[in-house]
Amino acid sequence: MINCRTISKGKSKGNLIVSSEPLSFLGGVDSKTGVVIDPNHELKGKSIKDKILFIPEGKGSTVGSYVIFQMKKNNTAPKAIICLKGEPIIATGAIMSDIPMVDSPSNPELLKDGIEIELDADNGVIKIL
């Protein structure tokens, strides 16, 4: 069990996609496909659609919140978001889009790319399946 802080309530279950780099949704992710398009990002070419995204934090313009919202409308958004440090851009996008989001996981080193987890953002708990 990994404890974390709730940013946007909800529950989700799925596979993690992990990046050690902050991600900008504006210009960094294609809202029509959910694929990371930032040419300098380690996730370039990978889809975050229907995955639980784990990033250190977001970066870039406040318009990134609206990109997350558009992704939700396009059914290309991540199922949930975990950040080491939740900041206003990603948090606002998650809240507007009803995407579960947490930050400050107690044992982030346990969250490995590809593993299946269950995120309970209502109670601030991540369970590795």
MDTraj code that builds the backbone (N, CA, C; nanometers):
import mdtraj as md
import numpy as np

residues = "MET ILE ASN CYS ARG THR ILE SER LYS GLY LYS SER LYS GLY ASN LEU ILE VAL SER SER GLU PRO LEU SER PHE LEU GLY GLY VAL ASP SER LYS THR GLY VAL VAL ILE ASP PRO ASN HIS GLU LEU LYS GLY LYS SER ILE LYS ASP LYS ILE LEU PHE ILE PRO GLU GLY LYS GLY SER THR VAL GLY SER TYR VAL ILE PHE GLN MET LYS LYS ASN ASN THR ALA PRO LYS ALA ILE ILE CYS LEU LYS GLY GLU PRO ILE ILE ALA THR GLY ALA ILE MET SER ASP ILE PRO MET VAL ASP SER PRO SER ASN PRO GLU LEU LEU LYS ASP GLY ILE GLU ILE GLU LEU ASP ALA ASP ASN GLY VAL ILE LYS ILE LEU".split()
xyz = np.array([
    [0.0841, -0.1181, 0.0000],
    [0.0000, 0.0000, 0.0000],
    [0.0888, 0.1247, 0.0000],
    [0.0621, 0.2138, -0.0920],
    [0.1361, 0.3392, -0.1010],
    [0.0387, 0.4520, -0.0689],
    [0.0737, 0.5317, 0.0287],
    [-0.0105, 0.6448, 0.0660],
    [0.0267, 0.7664, -0.0174],
    [-0.0723, 0.8506, -0.0460],
    [-0.0490, 0.9705, -0.1246],
    [-0.1545, 1.0758, -0.0897],
    [-0.1365, 1.1943, -0.1462],
    [-0.2290, 1.3046, -0.1217],
    [-0.3287, 1.3140, -0.2369],
    [-0.4551, 1.3279, -0.2035],
    [-0.5595, 1.3399, -0.3044],
    [-0.5609, 1.4802, -0.3641],
    [-0.5631, 1.4860, -0.4981],
    [-0.5790, 1.6124, -0.5700],
    [-0.7178, 1.6155, -0.6348],
    [-0.7543, 1.5069, -0.7041],
    [-0.8840, 1.4946, -0.7705],
    [-0.9391, 1.3560, -0.7380],
    [-1.0564, 1.3521, -0.6793],
    [-1.1125, 1.2258, -0.6315],
    [-1.1521, 1.1318, -0.7442],
    [-1.1605, 1.0058, -0.7088],
    [-1.2016, 0.9025, -0.8020],
    [-1.1188, 0.7773, -0.7827],
    [-1.1570, 0.6728, -0.8534],
    [-1.0864, 0.5444, -0.8456],
    [-1.0566, 0.4969, -0.9867],
    [-0.9437, 0.4291, -1.0006],
    [-0.9058, 0.3767, -1.1311],
    [-0.8149, 0.2565, -1.1128],
    [-0.8163, 0.1720, -1.2154],
    [-0.7315, 0.0531, -1.2162],
    [-0.6727, 0.0422, -1.3552],
    [-0.5416, 0.0152, -1.3627],
    [-0.4803, 0.0017, -1.4943],
    [-0.3301, -0.0091, -1.4867],
    [-0.2686, -0.0072, -1.6050],
    [-0.1231, -0.0178, -1.6150],
    [-0.0589, 0.1199, -1.6084],
    [0.0538, 0.1246, -1.5393],
    [0.1291, 0.2492, -1.5273],
    [0.2122, 0.2760, -1.6517],
    [0.2206, 0.4035, -1.6880],
    [0.3214, 0.4501, -1.7818],
    [0.3991, 0.5558, -1.7044],
    [0.5300, 0.5345, -1.6931],
    [0.6129, 0.6132, -1.6033],
    [0.7147, 0.6951, -1.6814],
    [0.7305, 0.8200, -1.6393],
    [0.8347, 0.9058, -1.6943],
    [0.9092, 0.9743, -1.5812],
    [1.0397, 0.9858, -1.5963],
    [1.1197, 1.0590, -1.4984],
    [1.1253, 1.2072, -1.5327],
    [1.0624, 1.2465, -1.6455],
    [1.0653, 1.3851, -1.6918],
    [0.9277, 1.4497, -1.6769],
    [0.9241, 1.5791, -1.6392],
    [0.7970, 1.6513, -1.6403],
    [0.7374, 1.6501, -1.7813],
    [0.6053, 1.6644, -1.7894],
    [0.5372, 1.6583, -1.9179],
    [0.4508, 1.7824, -1.9366],
    [0.4600, 1.8431, -2.0544],
    [0.3718, 1.9526, -2.0927],
    [0.2629, 1.8951, -2.1819],
    [0.1380, 1.9199, -2.1461],
    [0.0290, 1.8720, -2.2302],
    [0.0103, 1.9622, -2.3523],
    [0.0418, 2.0912, -2.3388],
    [0.0316, 2.1820, -2.4532],
    [0.1543, 2.1643, -2.5414],
    [0.1348, 2.1054, -2.6577],
    [0.2455, 2.0824, -2.7501],
    [0.3243, 1.9560, -2.7220],
    [0.2978, 1.8913, -2.6072],
    [0.3704, 1.7708, -2.5722],
    [0.2922, 1.6433, -2.5944],
    [0.1585, 1.6571, -2.6015],
    [0.0708, 1.5420, -2.6185],
    [-0.0333, 1.5758, -2.7255],
    [-0.0592, 1.4828, -2.8148],
    [-0.1621, 1.5007, -2.9165],
    [-0.2971, 1.4673, -2.8540],
    [-0.3827, 1.5683, -2.8397],
    [-0.5115, 1.5477, -2.7722],
    [-0.6068, 1.4587, -2.8522],
    [-0.5819, 1.4428, -2.9816],
    [-0.6695, 1.3587, -3.0644],
    [-0.6361, 1.2103, -3.0514],
    [-0.5086, 1.1795, -3.0160],
    [-0.4661, 1.0393, -3.0097],
    [-0.4190, 0.9952, -2.8705],
    [-0.3758, 1.0900, -2.7885],
    [-0.3187, 1.0561, -2.6577],
    [-0.1725, 1.0168, -2.6651],
    [-0.1091, 1.0397, -2.7806],
    [0.0321, 1.0042, -2.7999],
    [0.1205, 1.1235, -2.7634],
    [0.2289, 1.0963, -2.6925],
    [0.3268, 1.2009, -2.6588],
    [0.4018, 1.2378, -2.7868],
    [0.3986, 1.3663, -2.8214],
    [0.4604, 1.4132, -2.9459],
    [0.5805, 1.5044, -2.9232],
    [0.6109, 1.5381, -2.7989],
    [0.7283, 1.6204, -2.7696],
    [0.8520, 1.5444, -2.8160],
    [0.9254, 1.6000, -2.9146],
    [1.0392, 1.5256, -2.9724],
    [1.1525, 1.5009, -2.8737],
    [1.1560, 1.5772, -2.7644],
    [1.2640, 1.5629, -2.6666],
    [1.2230, 1.4868, -2.5409],
    [1.1005, 1.4351, -2.5387],
    [1.0527, 1.3659, -2.4185],
    [1.0778, 1.2159, -2.4289],
    [1.1110, 1.1534, -2.3168],
    [1.1408, 1.0097, -2.3162],
    [1.0201, 0.9231, -2.3538],
    [0.8984, 0.9751, -2.3419],
    [0.7796, 0.8989, -2.3801],
    [0.7359, 0.9263, -2.5241],
    [0.8158, 0.9977, -2.6020],
    [0.7787, 1.0318, -2.7399],
    [0.7344, 0.9062, -2.8152],
    [0.6167, 0.9177, -2.8790],
    [0.5638, 0.8072, -2.9576],
    [0.4787, 0.7094, -2.8786],
    [0.4749, 0.7232, -2.7467],
    [0.3954, 0.6328, -2.6635],
    [0.2614, 0.6966, -2.6296],
    [0.1599, 0.6129, -2.6182],
    [0.0260, 0.6605, -2.5854],
    [0.0039, 0.6576, -2.4342],
    [-0.0564, 0.7650, -2.3829],
    [-0.0945, 0.7683, -2.2415],
    [-0.2446, 0.7406, -2.2259],
    [-0.3131, 0.7199, -2.3385],
    [-0.4560, 0.6891, -2.3375],
    [-0.4796, 0.5601, -2.2586],
    [-0.5770, 0.5663, -2.1692],
    [-0.6188, 0.4503, -2.0899],
    [-0.5088, 0.3922, -2.0014],
    [-0.4050, 0.4699, -1.9753],
    [-0.2986, 0.4291, -1.8827],
    [-0.3092, 0.5163, -1.7568],
    [-0.2425, 0.4748, -1.6522],
    [-0.2269, 0.5605, -1.5355],
    [-0.0888, 0.6243, -1.5489],
    [-0.0882, 0.7556, -1.5647],
    [0.0328, 0.8316, -1.5930],
    [0.1020, 0.8710, -1.4632],
    [0.2316, 0.8366, -1.4526],
    [0.3118, 0.8759, -1.3363],
    [0.4272, 0.9614, -1.3849],
    [0.4239, 1.0907, -1.3471],
    [0.5265, 1.1876, -1.3853],
    [0.5708, 1.2649, -1.2616],
    [0.6906, 1.3243, -1.2676],
    [0.7329, 1.4053, -1.1533],
    [0.6393, 1.5248, -1.1314],
    [0.6053, 1.5937, -1.2412],
    [0.5160, 1.7086, -1.2367],
    [0.4858, 1.7515, -1.3797],
    [0.3931, 1.8432, -1.3924],
    [0.3651, 1.9010, -1.5228],
    [0.4560, 2.0195, -1.5469],
    [0.4507, 2.0707, -1.6693],
    [0.5249, 2.1922, -1.7011],
    [0.4528, 2.2627, -1.8143],
    [0.4900, 2.3868, -1.8370],
    [0.4365, 2.4586, -1.9509],
    [0.3181, 2.5473, -1.9178],
    [0.2463, 2.5816, -2.0223],
    [0.1384, 2.6795, -2.0184],
    [0.0149, 2.6292, -1.9446],
    [-0.0601, 2.7241, -1.8918],
    [-0.1867, 2.6909, -1.8260],
    [-0.2870, 2.6325, -1.9249],
    [-0.2651, 2.6517, -2.0537],
    [-0.3527, 2.5934, -2.1549],
    [-0.3462, 2.4398, -2.1478],
    [-0.2396, 2.3851, -2.0880],
    [-0.2276, 2.2409, -2.0692],
    [-0.3472, 2.1818, -1.9971],
    [-0.4085, 2.2584, -1.9051],
    [-0.5291, 2.2117, -1.8346],
    [-0.6417, 2.1840, -1.9331],
    [-0.6550, 2.2711, -2.0311],
    [-0.7614, 2.2556, -2.1309],
    [-0.7307, 2.1434, -2.2292],
    [-0.6024, 2.1164, -2.2513],
    [-0.5640, 2.0028, -2.3357],
    [-0.6069, 1.8728, -2.2671],
    [-0.5844, 1.8634, -2.1371],
    [-0.6285, 1.7458, -2.0612],
    [-0.7807, 1.7318, -2.0723],
    [-0.8523, 1.8427, -2.0584],
    [-0.9979, 1.8420, -2.0693],
    [-1.0418, 1.7950, -2.2084],
    [-0.9748, 1.8444, -2.3122],
    [-1.0063, 1.8030, -2.4491],
    [-0.9780, 1.6543, -2.4688],
    [-0.8678, 1.6058, -2.4094],
    [-0.8360, 1.4632, -2.4173],
    [-0.9471, 1.3800, -2.3541],
    [-0.9996, 1.4260, -2.2428],
    [-1.1090, 1.3534, -2.1768],
    [-1.2301, 1.3466, -2.2698],
    [-1.2629, 1.4586, -2.3341],
    [-1.3755, 1.4622, -2.4277],
    [-1.3501, 1.3717, -2.5488],
    [-1.2229, 1.3594, -2.5901],
    [-1.1853, 1.2771, -2.7059],
    [-1.1633, 1.1302, -2.6696],
    [-1.1783, 1.0960, -2.5420],
    [-1.1492, 0.9602, -2.4930],
    [-1.0047, 0.9189, -2.5184],
    [-0.9129, 1.0137, -2.5050],
    [-0.7701, 0.9853, -2.5231],
    [-0.6894, 1.0163, -2.3963],
    [-0.7574, 1.0508, -2.2890],
    [-0.6909, 1.0917, -2.1642],
    [-0.6402, 0.9712, -2.0856],
    [-0.5428, 0.9961, -1.9977],
    [-0.5041, 0.8888, -1.9047],
    [-0.6202, 0.8581, -1.8099],
    [-0.6227, 0.7341, -1.7597],
    [-0.7267, 0.6936, -1.6641],
    [-0.7114, 0.7677, -1.5322],
    [-0.5855, 0.7956, -1.4962],
    [-0.5551, 0.8632, -1.3710],
    [-0.4144, 0.9220, -1.3828],
    [-0.3819, 1.0117, -1.2908],
    [-0.2508, 1.0768, -1.2915],
    [-0.1916, 1.0722, -1.1516],
    [-0.0642, 1.0337, -1.1457],
    [0.0130, 1.0371, -1.0219],
    [0.1318, 1.1290, -1.0476],
    [0.1546, 1.2229, -0.9574],
    [0.2707, 1.3121, -0.9679],
    [0.3509, 1.3060, -0.8381],
    [0.4813, 1.3259, -0.8516],
    [0.5604, 1.3440, -0.7299],
    [0.5168, 1.4735, -0.6632],
    [0.4990, 1.5768, -0.7468],
    [0.4574, 1.7087, -0.6973],
    [0.3460, 1.7607, -0.7875],
    [0.2243, 1.7581, -0.7369],
    [0.1116, 1.8099, -0.8137],
    [0.1208, 1.9610, -0.8212],
    [0.1073, 2.0152, -0.9409],
    [0.1090, 2.1606, -0.9563],
    [-0.0206, 2.2037, -1.0242],
    [-0.0498, 2.3335, -1.0258],
    [-0.1819, 2.3807, -1.0692],
    [-0.2245, 2.3421, -1.2110],
    [-0.1329, 2.3341, -1.3067],
    [-0.1726, 2.3055, -1.4447],
    [-0.2349, 2.1665, -1.4558],
    [-0.1619, 2.0655, -1.4097],
    [-0.2114, 1.9272, -1.4179],
    [-0.3307, 1.9092, -1.3242],
    [-0.3227, 1.9658, -1.2037],
    [-0.4317, 1.9512, -1.1069],
    [-0.5617, 2.0093, -1.1607],
    [-0.5571, 2.1276, -1.2185],
    [-0.6772, 2.1897, -1.2739],
    [-0.7350, 2.1048, -1.3861],
    [-0.6491, 2.0548, -1.4745],
    [-0.6951, 1.9691, -1.5837],
    [-0.7610, 1.8425, -1.5323],
    [-0.7013, 1.7811, -1.4315],
    [-0.7571, 1.6579, -1.3746],
    [-0.8919, 1.6839, -1.3084],
    [-0.9000, 1.7920, -1.2320],
    [-1.0246, 1.8250, -1.1620],
    [-1.1357, 1.8569, -1.2625],
    [-1.1056, 1.9403, -1.3634],
    [-1.2052, 1.9768, -1.4655],
    [-1.2550, 1.8541, -1.5410],
    [-1.1681, 1.7562, -1.5563],
    [-1.1967, 1.6399, -1.6404],
    [-1.2427, 1.5169, -1.5619],
    [-1.2556, 1.5300, -1.4311],
    [-1.2923, 1.4157, -1.3457],
    [-1.1959, 1.2997, -1.3624],
    [-1.0677, 1.3304, -1.3687],
    [-0.9631, 1.2282, -1.3750],
    [-0.9034, 1.2160, -1.2356],
    [-0.9043, 1.0965, -1.1750],
    [-0.8433, 1.0815, -1.0426],
    [-0.6954, 1.1222, -1.0468],
    [-0.6532, 1.1990, -0.9461],
    [-0.5136, 1.2427, -0.9399],
    [-0.4674, 1.2485, -0.7955],
    [-0.3441, 1.2017, -0.7750],
    [-0.2798, 1.2082, -0.6446],
    [-0.1372, 1.2571, -0.6631],
    [-0.0774, 1.3006, -0.5523],
    [0.0647, 1.3322, -0.5564],
    [0.1302, 1.2883, -0.4261],
    [0.2601, 1.3101, -0.4173],
    [0.3401, 1.2766, -0.2993],
    [0.3286, 1.1303, -0.2563],
    [0.3463, 1.0343, -0.3493],
    [0.3397, 0.8936, -0.3079],
    [0.4497, 0.8614, -0.2068],
    [0.4147, 0.7829, -0.1054],
    [0.5089, 0.7528, 0.0030],
    [0.6263, 0.6665, -0.0422],
    [0.6080, 0.5809, -0.1407],
    [0.7145, 0.4941, -0.1914],
    [0.7158, 0.4980, -0.3442],
    [0.7564, 0.6104, -0.4032],
    [0.7481, 0.6222, -0.5490],
    [0.8347, 0.5209, -0.6245],
    [0.9389, 0.4719, -0.5610],
    [1.0280, 0.3756, -0.6273],
    [0.9591, 0.2424, -0.6574],
    [0.8456, 0.2156, -0.5931],
    [0.7702, 0.0926, -0.6182],
    [0.6834, 0.1018, -0.7440],
    [0.6656, 0.2233, -0.7948],
    [0.5787, 0.2455, -0.9102],
    [0.6602, 0.2345, -1.0380],
    [0.6602, 0.1161, -1.0959],
    [0.7413, 0.0846, -1.2139],
    [0.6565, 0.0837, -1.3406],
    [0.7189, 0.1185, -1.4509],
    [0.6518, 0.1205, -1.5799],
    [0.5916, -0.0164, -1.6123],
    [0.4637, -0.0160, -1.6532],
    [0.3985, -0.1387, -1.6984],
    [0.3254, -0.2187, -1.5925],
    [0.3513, -0.1925, -1.4640],
    [0.2818, -0.2705, -1.3611],
    [0.1358, -0.2282, -1.3527],
    [0.0524, -0.3172, -1.3018],
    [-0.0886, -0.2850, -1.2838],
    [-0.1108, -0.2377, -1.1412],
    [-0.1849, -0.1282, -1.1289],
    [-0.2161, -0.0740, -0.9965],
    [-0.3644, -0.0406, -0.9868],
    [-0.4054, -0.0212, -0.8642],
    [-0.5391, 0.0289, -0.8347],
    [-0.5197, 0.1580, -0.7573],
    [-0.5736, 0.2668, -0.8101],
    [-0.5612, 0.3976, -0.7465],
    [-0.6947, 0.4348, -0.6835],
    [-0.6924, 0.4594, -0.5551],
    [-0.8098, 0.5067, -0.4829],
    [-0.7783, 0.6487, -0.4365],
    [-0.8091, 0.7448, -0.5229],
    [-0.7796, 0.8843, -0.4901],
    [-0.8753, 0.9383, -0.3841],
    [-0.9893, 0.8731, -0.3638],
    [-1.0816, 0.9154, -0.2579],
    [-1.0142, 0.9027, -0.1214],
    [-0.9350, 0.7985, -0.1055],
    [-0.8706, 0.7695, 0.0232],
    [-0.7187, 0.7885, 0.0214],
    [-0.6638, 0.8315, -0.0920],
    [-0.5192, 0.8566, -0.1014],
    [-0.4342, 0.7314, -0.0899],
    [-0.4737, 0.6259, -0.1633],
    [-0.4037, 0.4982, -0.1540],
    [-0.3808, 0.4391, -0.2935],
    [-0.2598, 0.3870, -0.3152],
    [-0.2267, 0.3134, -0.4370],
    [-0.1952, 0.1709, -0.3954],
    [-0.2562, 0.0755, -0.4656],
    [-0.2324, -0.0664, -0.4378],
    [-0.1712, -0.1287, -0.5632],
    [-0.0587, -0.1965, -0.5469],
    [0.0057, -0.2682, -0.6578],
    [-0.0614, -0.4040, -0.6706],
    [-0.1054, -0.4371, -0.7914],
    [-0.1783, -0.5633, -0.8131],
    [-0.0852, -0.6744, -0.8623],
])
top = md.Topology()
chain = top.add_chain()
for i, resn in enumerate(residues, 1):
    res = top.add_residue(resn, chain, resSeq=i)
    for name in ("N", "CA", "C"):
        top.add_atom(name, md.element.get_by_symbol(name[0]), res)
traj = md.Trajectory(xyz[None], top)
